[in-house]
Each structure stands twice: as structure tokens, then as C-alpha cells.
Amino acid sequence: FGAEKVDLTDRTSVWISKEVFHEFKTNGTSVINANDWEGRREFTVVSEPDSEDTWYPVEVDGETKYLRCIKVEDKDGEELWINDDENNPIILKMNVDFSIELKSIL
């Protein structure tokens, strides 16, 4: 996010915290700040185990691979797809007031 190092203590970007990951896995909900305009919001897990929403396609070295993910949504329909790995809970796709998506890994 520029030339300086920034520690995000109250916002979510690229990865979610282990605490938030644990809340999604155990409670099915967590409160996070996914954008600068609306503050902290509650997101709820909406993906059912082994449904289409639990697999996220990404190109790895030219081949499509599928990563297990957790899809969460807030009351206004903002969505995040999170890698279902407590050691690497990277946000794979985010549709909030803007969109960002991981498409390939080289």
C-alpha cells in the first residue's frame, strides 16, 4: 500500500486475523472492517460445506486449481471469500464497495 510499512490493527486487508478466522469457524460470524466508509460490520458464513461456494478457482502455473474457502456476507450483500486455512487465511475475493480478486499464482 505504498512505500511505508503500515500495521493494520483495526481493519481487514489481504488476510483476516486468526481471531476472526476462529470466530467464523466456531460461531459462523465475526465483526470486521472491510472498507473505509462504513466501519465495522458483522459478516456471517453463508457457504454450506462442500457446496459450490466452498471452492474457489485460481490459476497456478497455468493450471486451474480449487482452494477450499469460506464465503461470508454482511446484511447488505457485501461478500468475502476467504482461504479455509488457519495458517493462511488470505482473502481470495472481495465484493464490498469495491472488488478485488486473486486470479492466478505464478
C-alpha positions in Angstrom: 0.0 0.0 0.0 2.8 2.4 -0.8 6.4 2.8 0.3 5.8 2.7 4.1 5.1 -0.2 6.4 1.6 0.0 7.9 0.3 -2.2 10.7 -3.4 -2.6 10.4 -4.8 -3.0 13.9 -8.5 -2.4 13.3 -9.0 -3.1 9.6 -9.1 -6.1 7.3 -7.0 -6.2 4.2 -5.5 -9.2 2.2 -5.6 -11.6 5.2 -8.0 -11.9 8.1 -6.7 -12.3 11.6 -6.5 -15.7 13.3 -9.1 -14.4 15.8 -11.6 -13.5 13.0 -10.9 -16.9 11.3 -11.6 -18.7 14.5 -14.8 -16.8 15.0 -16.0 -17.7 11.5 -15.2 -21.4 12.1 -16.7 -21.7 15.5 -19.5 -19.1 15.7 -20.3 -18.6 12.0 -20.0 -14.8 12.4 -17.4 -12.1 13.0 -17.3 -8.3 13.0 -14.7 -6.8 10.7 -13.9 -3.5 8.9 -13.7 -4.4 5.2 -13.8 -0.8 3.8 -13.0 2.7 5.0 -16.5 4.2 4.6 -18.9 2.2 6.7 -16.8 1.0 9.7 -17.1 -2.4 11.4 -19.8 -4.7 10.2 -20.9 -8.2 11.0 -20.3 -10.9 8.4 -21.9 -14.3 8.5 -20.7 -17.6 6.9 -23.1 -18.4 4.0 -21.3 -21.3 2.3 -22.5 -24.7 3.1 -19.9 -27.5 3.5 -18.9 -28.9 0.1 -21.2 -26.6 -1.8 -20.1 -24.7 -4.9 -19.3 -21.7 -2.8 -16.7 -23.6 -0.7 -14.3 -24.0 -3.7 -12.5 -21.0 -5.3 -10.8 -21.4 -8.7 -7.3 -20.0 -9.1 -4.7 -20.5 -11.8 -1.5 -21.9 -10.5 1.3 -22.1 -13.1 -1.2 -22.2 -15.9 -3.4 -24.9 -14.4 -6.8 -24.3 -12.6 -6.7 -25.4 -9.0 -9.5 -25.2 -6.5 -8.9 -23.8 -3.0 -11.3 -24.6 -0.2 -12.8 -21.4 1.1 -15.3 -19.8 3.4 -17.8 -17.4 1.9 -19.1 -14.7 4.2 -21.6 -12.0 3.7 -23.0 -9.0 5.6 -26.6 -7.8 5.8 -26.1 -5.6 2.7 -24.8 -8.4 0.5 -21.1 -7.5 0.7 -19.1 -10.7 0.2 -15.7 -12.1 1.0 -14.2 -15.5 0.0 -11.5 -16.5 2.5 -9.0 -19.3 2.1 -10.1 -22.0 4.5 -6.6 -22.4 6.1 -6.0 -21.0 9.6 -2.3 -20.6 8.7 -3.0 -18.6 5.5 -6.5 -17.0 5.7 -5.9 -14.8 2.7 -9.0 -13.1 1.2 -9.4 -14.7 -2.3 -12.1 -12.4 -3.5 -13.9 -9.4 -2.0 -17.1 -7.6 -3.2 -17.6 -4.7 -0.9 -17.8 -1.1 -2.1 -15.1 -2.2 -4.5 -14.0 -5.6 -5.8 -10.7 -7.4 -5.7 -9.9 -11.0 -6.7 -7.0 -13.4 -6.7 -6.9 -14.8 -10.2 -3.5 -16.5 -10.6 -0.4 -17.6 -8.7 2.9 -17.8 -10.6 
